Structures are given as C-alpha cells and as structure tokens.
Amino acid sequence: MKVAWRFVWAGSMAILLPACGGGSSTPSPSPTPSPGDTATITIANNAVSPRNITIARGSQVTFVNNDSRTHEMYSNPHPEHTDCPEINDVGSLNAGQNRQTGNMNTVRTCGYHDHNQSTVVSLQGTITVQ
C-alpha cells in the first residue's frame, strides 16, 4: 500500500509543479514609448541627463533646468537651429524652469545643444523619434 501512495503522490506533483509558474528565462521586451508620452531631460551641474533618449513619434520632451544658471536649449546645427525646429520651443530656461518641445512628428534623430555654450559636450545630446 505504501508503494501505491508514493506513485499517487509523485503523479500529483508531476501535474502540479508545472502550474506553479516555473517561469521562462526569456526576458520581457522593453516597453515601447507611446505617442503623446513626454520624456524628460534634466539640466544640472552644467550637463544634461540623459544625453540621448528615444521617444515615439508624436511625443514631446520636457527640459527641466535644475542648474543654477540659465540655459538656452536649441536644435542642431549651431547657430541655425534648423534640424528639428520642435526643440526650439524650449528656448531659454531660467534656473528652476521647465518647458516642452513641440510634438516630434517626424521619424529622425535630432541633435540639441545649449546655444550659449554650443561647444560644451555635456550640454549636447540627441532625441531619436521612432
């Protein structure tokens, strides 16, 4: 009789264990940005963070100035600012201010910089629109 119960117990475990969520080793995909979302770029200590971001077509980017000085964020190239005019909506940000780009509707990669410090690499970055 003991042998029979062992088979019943073993059979039950074989059925129940797979249902316990053994999990998959396949990583879940990263979330895809949705149109209308807003990403944020923070300016602090004379640097932007993150420097490079990816957003969905139709989204905006908010620039937050947590630095102690004014920054003027514009599209590349300097000084024309013609590559991605939506970035030019940010313009001049006093310390503590934030402002959004226009809706980024064209799929492309847009460079940006601080107009008054156009050669400072820590104040340059890209926004990739997918």
QUITA-V440150 format. One record per residue. N is the residue number from 1. RES is the residue in one small letter. PHI is phi as a letter, one per 40 degrees, with the letter a starting at -180 (none if undefined). PSI is psi as a letter, one per 40 degrees, with the letter a starting at -180 (NA if undefined). Layout:
# QUITA-V440150
n & res & phi & psi
N & RES & PHI & PSI
N & RES & PHI & PSI
This chain:
# QUITA-V440150
n & res & phi & psi
1 & m & none & d
2 & k & c & d
3 & v & c & d
4 & a & c & d
5 & w & c & d
6 & r & c & d
7 & f & c & d
8 & v & c & d
9 & w & c & d
10 & a & c & d
11 & g & c & d
12 & s & c & d
13 & m & c & d
14 & a & c & d
15 & i & c & d
16 & l & c & d
17 & l & d & d
18 & p & c & d
19 & a & c & e
20 & c & c & e
21 & g & g & f
22 & g & d & e
23 & g & g & i
24 & s & b & i
25 & s & c & e
26 & t & c & h
27 & p & c & i
28 & s & c & i
29 & p & c & i
30 & s & c & i
31 & p & c & i
32 & t & c & h
33 & p & c & i
34 & s & b & i
35 & p & d & i
36 & g & g & e
37 & d & c & i
38 & t & b & h
39 & a & c & i
40 & t & b & h
41 & i & b & h
42 & t & b & h
43 & i & b & h
44 & a & a & i
45 & n & f & f
46 & n & f & f
47 & a & a & i
48 & v & b & i
49 & s & a & h
50 & p & c & i
51 & r & c & d
52 & n & b & h
53 & i & b & i
54 & t & b & h
55 & i & b & i
56 & a & c & i
57 & r & d & h
58 & g & g & e
59 & s & c & i
60 & q & b & i
61 & v & b & h
62 & t & c & h
63 & f & b & h
64 & v & b & h
65 & n & c & g
66 & n & c & e
67 & d & c & i
68 & s & c & e
69 & r & b & i
70 & t & c & i
71 & h & b & i
72 & e & b & h
73 & m & c & h
74 & y & b & i
75 & s & c & i
76 & n & c & i
77 & p & c & i
78 & h & c & h
79 & p & b & e
80 & e & c & d
81 & h & f & f
82 & t & b & e
83 & d & c & d
84 & c & b & g
85 & p & d & d
86 & e & c & d
87 & i & c & d
88 & n & c & e
89 & d & c & d
90 & v & c & d
91 & g & f & b
92 & s & c & h
93 & l & b & h
94 & n & c & i
95 & a & d & h
96 & g & g & e
97 & q & c & i
98 & n & a & i
99 & r & a & i
100 & q & b & i
101 & t & c & i
102 & g & c & i
103 & n & c & h
104 & m & c & g
105 & n & c & e
106 & t & b & h
107 & v & c & h
108 & r & a & i
109 & t & b & h
110 & c & b & h
111 & g & c & i
112 & y & a & i
113 & h & a & i
114 & d & c & h
115 & h & d & d
116 & n & c & e
117 & q & b & f
118 & s & c & e
119 & t & c & e
120 & v & c & h
121 & v & c & d
122 & s & c & e
123 & l & b & f
124 & q & b & i
125 & g & a & a
126 & t & b & i
127 & i & b & h
128 & t & c & h
129 & v & b & h
130 & q & b & NA
